[in-house]
Amino acid sequence: MSSRSERLAGTVCLVAGGGNGLGEAAAHELAAHGATVVVTDLGTSVSGDGSDPAVPEQVAADIRDAGGAATAHHGDVSDFDYAQRLVEDVVAAQGRLDFVANFAGILRDGMSHKLDPEDWTAVIENNLTGQFAPLRAACAHWREAGEGGFDRQRSYLAVSAGAARGNLGQANYAAAKAGVLGMVRSVSTELHRSDVRVNALVPNGYTRMTETVPEEHRPYTREEMPPEKVTPMVAYLASEAAEDVTGCTLYAGGDRVGVLSDPAMDAVGVEPDGWTLDSLAEHFRADVAADAELTRTDAHF
């Protein structure tokens, strides 16, 4: 846990996927700044197998041992009924919910031509539906609770990944994480007038997911990219200092933070009479695409 402060005193934070890795580090960071933290996790393996309520309980206990305020909740955030009950339980116990950070996610890698359909479905459900179900529940609560005006903005942080750009052997994970970005852009627009901020985070830190990569191919060690260096950005987005920061895709990893661009058109061509196959064959590469790179596979390795 980082050195204690009171920047988040009076703030109730829910951390989904808080039992390991980045989620665990984020829960400690939020508590270190005075937040009351609710840690929820299903307690599965990296591939989503099993269930262990002791996982979130241990993180909450560790936070309390370090002087923070934390409780645990156990369940599957991709289950809409559980997500609804989770938000209701947090509000009933704490009187409010100010911030949700959702790190829940699993991996089941495989080349697309032989990816098991069950592995596709499980990863999409966990990594995409698992982001939307608690977002839906939290935002329904916030819209109702905020009808008389909030004392401060509420905030939801959906966690994406660099794999959203494409990753060899991760068609399912990449599709889910790219879907998170579209979801954030949509929901942030819907909720801005309700004083609810919705952002996405692309984190970069060593976790048990990193350990699924053969050691000789891992991009970094834990010492080089500790998960704790991601979490100040999480605390910032929970704080009032981030007022009106919404609809953004943000990066945090190592000593770097940043704002990623939204999809934008690299090049455009206009044909007043409409394009045909012949005109595209003649003009697309040289005149429309011009300097744009059209063979982009290397960027996805």
C-alpha positions as CSV (number, residue, x, y, z in Angstrom):
1,M,0.0,0.0,0.0
2,S,1.3,3.5,-0.8
3,S,1.8,6.1,1.9
4,R,-1.6,7.1,3.4
5,S,-3.5,10.2,2.5
6,E,-7.1,11.4,2.8
7,R,-7.6,12.5,-0.8
8,L,-10.4,9.9,-1.1
9,A,-11.9,10.2,2.4
10,G,-15.7,9.6,2.3
11,T,-15.4,7.9,-1.1
12,V,-16.9,4.4,-1.5
13,C,-15.1,2.4,-4.2
14,L,-16.0,-1.0,-5.7
15,V,-13.2,-2.9,-7.3
16,A,-14.3,-5.8,-9.4
17,G,-11.6,-8.4,-10.2
18,G,-9.9,-7.1,-7.0
19,G,-8.6,-10.4,-5.9
20,N,-5.3,-10.5,-7.9
21,G,-2.9,-8.4,-9.9
22,L,-3.9,-5.0,-11.0
23,G,-7.3,-5.1,-9.3
24,E,-5.7,-6.1,-6.0
25,A,-3.1,-3.3,-6.3
26,A,-5.9,-0.8,-7.2
27,A,-7.9,-1.8,-4.1
28,H,-4.9,-1.1,-1.9
29,E,-4.1,2.2,-3.6
30,L,-7.7,3.5,-3.2
31,A,-7.7,2.5,0.5
32,A,-4.4,4.1,1.0
33,H,-6.0,7.4,0.1
34,G,-8.8,7.1,2.6
35,A,-11.5,5.4,0.4
36,T,-13.8,2.7,1.7
37,V,-13.2,-0.2,-0.6
38,V,-15.4,-3.2,-1.5
39,V,-13.5,-6.0,-3.2
40,T,-15.4,-8.4,-5.4
41,D,-13.9,-11.4,-7.2
42,L,-15.1,-14.8,-8.2
43,G,-11.7,-16.3,-7.2
44,T,-11.0,-18.2,-10.5
45,S,-7.9,-19.2,-12.3
46,V,-6.6,-17.1,-15.2
47,S,-8.7,-19.2,-17.5
48,G,-11.9,-18.7,-15.4
49,D,-12.0,-22.1,-13.7
50,G,-13.1,-22.6,-10.1
51,S,-14.4,-20.2,-7.5
52,D,-13.0,-19.2,-4.1
53,P,-14.6,-16.6,-1.8
54,A,-11.4,-16.5,0.2
55,V,-9.6,-14.6,-2.6
56,P,-11.5,-11.3,-2.1
57,E,-11.7,-11.9,1.6
58,Q,-7.9,-12.0,1.8
59,V,-7.4,-8.8,0.0
60,A,-10.0,-7.0,2.2
61,A,-8.3,-8.4,5.3
62,D,-4.9,-7.2,4.0
63,I,-6.2,-3.7,3.5
64,R,-7.7,-3.6,7.0
65,D,-4.5,-4.9,8.5
66,A,-2.7,-2.0,6.8
67,G,-5.1,0.5,8.4
68,G,-7.6,0.8,5.6
69,A,-11.4,0.2,5.3
70,A,-12.4,-2.7,3.2
71,T,-15.0,-5.5,2.9
72,A,-15.3,-8.4,0.5
73,H,-18.0,-9.6,-1.9
74,H,-18.0,-12.8,-3.9
75,G,-19.6,-13.4,-7.3
76,D,-19.5,-13.3,-11.1
77,V,-19.8,-9.8,-12.4
78,S,-20.9,-11.1,-15.9
79,D,-24.1,-12.3,-14.2
80,F,-26.6,-9.5,-14.4
81,D,-28.5,-10.6,-11.3
82,Y,-25.3,-10.8,-9.3
83,A,-24.1,-7.4,-10.6
84,Q,-27.4,-5.8,-9.6
85,R,-27.3,-7.4,-6.1
86,L,-23.7,-6.3,-5.7
87,V,-24.5,-2.6,-6.3
88,E,-27.5,-2.9,-4.0
89,D,-25.5,-4.5,-1.3
90,V,-22.7,-1.9,-1.5
91,V,-25.3,1.0,-1.3
92,A,-27.2,-0.7,1.6
93,A,-24.0,-1.3,3.6
94,Q,-22.1,2.0,2.8
95,G,-25.0,4.4,2.0
96,R,-23.5,5.3,-1.3
97,L,-21.3,4.2,-4.3
98,D,-19.0,6.7,-5.8
99,F,-16.6,4.8,-8.0
100,V,-16.3,1.4,-9.7
101,A,-13.1,0.1,-11.2
102,N,-13.6,-3.2,-13.1
103,F,-10.5,-5.4,-13.6
104,A,-12.3,-8.7,-14.0
105,G,-11.0,-10.8,-16.9
106,I,-9.8,-14.2,-18.0
107,L,-7.7,-15.6,-20.8
108,R,-8.3,-18.6,-23.0
109,D,-5.9,-18.1,-25.9
110,G,-5.8,-20.0,-29.2
111,M,-5.3,-19.5,-32.9
112,S,-8.6,-18.4,-34.5
113,H,-8.9,-21.4,-36.8
114,K,-8.9,-23.9,-33.9
115,L,-10.3,-21.7,-31.1
116,D,-12.8,-23.7,-29.1
117,P,-16.3,-22.1,-29.4
118,E,-16.6,-22.4,-25.6
119,D,-13.4,-20.5,-25.1
120,W,-14.7,-17.7,-27.4
121,T,-17.9,-17.5,-25.5
122,A,-16.4,-17.6,-22.0
123,V,-13.9,-14.8,-22.8
124,I,-16.5,-12.6,-24.4
125,E,-18.9,-13.1,-21.5
126,N,-16.3,-12.5,-18.8
127,N,-14.3,-9.6,-20.4
128,L,-17.2,-7.8,-22.1
129,T,-20.5,-8.7,-20.5
130,G,-18.5,-8.7,-17.2
131,Q,-17.8,-5.0,-17.9
132,F,-21.3,-4.1,-19.0
133,A,-23.4,-5.8,-16.3
134,P,-22.0,-3.9,-13.3
135,L,-21.9,-0.7,-15.4
136,R,-25.6,-1.1,-16.1
137,A,-26.4,-1.7,-12.5
138,A,-24.2,1.1,-11.2
139,C,-25.5,3.6,-13.7
140,A,-29.1,2.7,-13.1
141,H,-28.5,3.4,-9.4
142,W,-26.7,6.6,-10.1
143,R,-29.3,8.0,-12.5
144,E,-32.0,7.4,-9.8
145,A,-29.9,8.6,-6.9
146,G,-28.8,11.7,-8.7
147,E,-32.2,13.1,-9.6
148,G,-31.9,15.7,-6.9
149,G,-28.3,16.5,-7.8
150,F,-25.1,14.8,-6.7
151,D,-22.7,16.2,-4.1
152,R,-19.9,15.1,-6.6
153,Q,-19.6,13.2,-9.9
154,R,-19.7,9.5,-9.9
155,S,-17.2,7.5,-11.9
156,Y,-16.9,4.1,-13.7
157,L,-13.6,2.8,-15.0
158,A,-13.8,-0.1,-17.4
159,V,-10.5,-1.9,-18.0
160,S,-9.5,-2.7,-21.6
161,A,-6.0,-3.9,-22.8
162,G,-3.4,-3.3,-25.4
163,A,-4.8,-6.4,-27.1
164,A,-7.8,-4.3,-28.3
165,R,-5.5,-3.4,-31.2
166,G,-5.1,-7.0,-32.1
167,N,-3.0,-9.8,-30.6
168,L,-1.8,-13.0,-32.1
169,G,-3.7,-16.0,-30.7
170,Q,-6.1,-13.7,-28.8
171,A,-9.0,-13.1,-31.1
172,N,-11.5,-13.6,-28.3
173,Y,-9.7,-11.4,-25.8
174,A,-9.0,-8.7,-28.4
175,A,-12.6,-8.6,-29.5
176,A,-13.8,-8.2,-25.9
177,K,-11.3,-5.5,-25.0
178,A,-12.0,-3.6,-28.2
179,G,-15.7,-3.9,-27.4
180,V,-15.0,-2.3,-24.0
181,L,-13.8,0.9,-25.8
182,G,-16.9,1.2,-27.9
183,M,-19.1,0.6,-24.9
184,V,-17.3,3.4,-23.0
185,R,-17.6,5.9,-25.8
186,S,-21.4,5.1,-26.0
187,V,-22.2,5.1,-22.3
188,S,-20.1,8.1,-21.4
189,T,-22.2,10.2,-23.8
190,E,-25.4,8.9,-22.4
191,L,-24.5,9.6,-18.8
192,H,-22.6,12.9,-19.0
193,R,-25.7,15.0,-18.2
194,S,-26.2,12.7,-15.1
195,D,-22.8,13.7,-13.7
196,V,-21.4,10.2,-14.2
197,R,-18.0,9.8,-15.8
198,V,-17.2,6.7,-17.8
199,N,-13.6,6.0,-18.9
200,A,-11.5,3.1,-20.1
201,L,-8.0,2.2,-18.9
202,V,-5.4,0.3,-20.9
203,P,-3.0,-0.8,-18.2
204,N,0.4,-2.3,-18.5
205,G,1.8,-4.2,-15.6
206,Y,3.1,-7.6,-14.6
207,T,0.3,-9.9,-13.5
208,R,-0.6,-13.6,-13.5
209,M,-1.8,-13.1,-17.1
210,T,1.7,-12.1,-18.0
211,E,2.9,-15.4,-16.6
212,T,0.8,-17.3,-19.2
213,V,3.4,-16.1,-21.7
214,P,6.5,-18.4,-21.9
215,E,9.2,-16.8,-19.8
216,E,11.6,-16.2,-22.7
217,H,8.9,-14.2,-24.5
218,R,7.5,-12.1,-21.6
219,P,7.8,-8.4,-22.5
220,Y,9.0,-7.4,-19.0
221,T,9.5,-8.6,-15.4
222,R,7.5,-7.6,-12.4
223,E,10.3,-5.4,-11.2
224,E,10.3,-3.6,-14.6
225,M,6.5,-3.1,-14.7
226,P,5.0,-3.5,-11.3
227,P,1.2,-3.4,-11.2
228,E,1.4,-0.8,-8.4
229,K,2.6,1.8,-10.9
230,V,-0.8,1.6,-12.7
231,T,-2.9,2.3,-9.7
232,P,-2.3,6.1,-9.2
233,M,-4.3,6.6,-12.4
234,V,-7.1,4.6,-10.9
235,A,-7.1,6.7,-7.8
236,Y,-7.1,9.9,-9.8
237,L,-10.2,8.8,-11.8
238,A,-11.9,8.1,-8.5
239,S,-11.1,11.5,-7.2
240,E,-12.8,14.9,-7.7
241,A,-9.6,16.1,-9.4
242,A,-10.8,14.1,-12.5
243,E,-14.1,16.1,-12.8
244,D,-15.4,16.0,-16.3
245,V,-12.8,13.6,-17.5
246,T,-15.1,11.2,-19.4
247,G,-15.3,9.2,-22.6
248,C,-11.5,8.7,-22.6
249,T,-9.2,5.8,-23.2
250,L,-6.3,6.3,-20.8
251,Y,-3.0,4.5,-20.5
252,A,-0.9,3.7,-17.4
253,G,2.1,1.6,-17.1
254,G,5.6,1.9,-15.5
255,D,6.5,5.6,-15.4
256,R,4.1,6.6,-18.2
257,V,0.5,7.7,-18.3
258,G,-1.3,9.0,-21.4
259,V,-4.5,9.5,-23.4
260,L,-5.1,7.2,-26.4
261,S,-6.8,8.6,-29.5
262,D,-10.2,7.4,-30.6
263,P,-10.5,5.7,-34.0
264,A,-10.0,8.3,-36.8
265,M,-9.9,8.1,-40.6
266,D,-6.3,8.1,-41.8
267,A,-7.1,8.9,-45.4
268,V,-10.1,9.6,-47.5
269,G,-11.0,9.9,-51.2
270,V,-14.1,11.3,-52.8
271,E,-15.5,10.3,-56.2
272,P,-18.4,12.5,-57.2
273,D,-20.0,9.8,-59.3
274,G,-19.4,7.1,-56.8
275,W,-16.6,4.6,-56.6
276,T,-16.4,1.4,-58.8
277,L,-14.2,-1.6,-58.7
278,D,-12.2,-0.2,-61.6
279,S,-11.7,3.3,-60.1
280,L,-10.7,1.8,-56.7
281,A,-8.2,-0.5,-58.4
282,E,-6.7,2.5,-60.1
283,H,-6.7,5.1,-57.4
284,F,-7.1,3.5,-53.9
285,R,-3.5,2.7,-53.1
286,A,-1.8,5.7,-54.7
287,D,-4.3,8.5,-54.4
288,V,-6.7,7.6,-51.5
289,A,-4.5,5.7,-49.1
290,A,-1.4,7.6,-50.1
291,D,1.1,7.2,-47.2
292,A,-1.2,5.1,-45.1
293,E,0.2,1.6,-44.3
294,L,-2.1,-1.0,-45.7
295,T,-0.4,-4.1,-44.5
296,R,-0.6,-3.8,-40.7
297,T,-0.1,-7.3,-39.4
298,D,3.2,-6.5,-37.7
299,A,1.5,-4.0,-35.4
300,H,-0.7,-6.9,-34.0
301,F,2.1,-9.2,-32.8
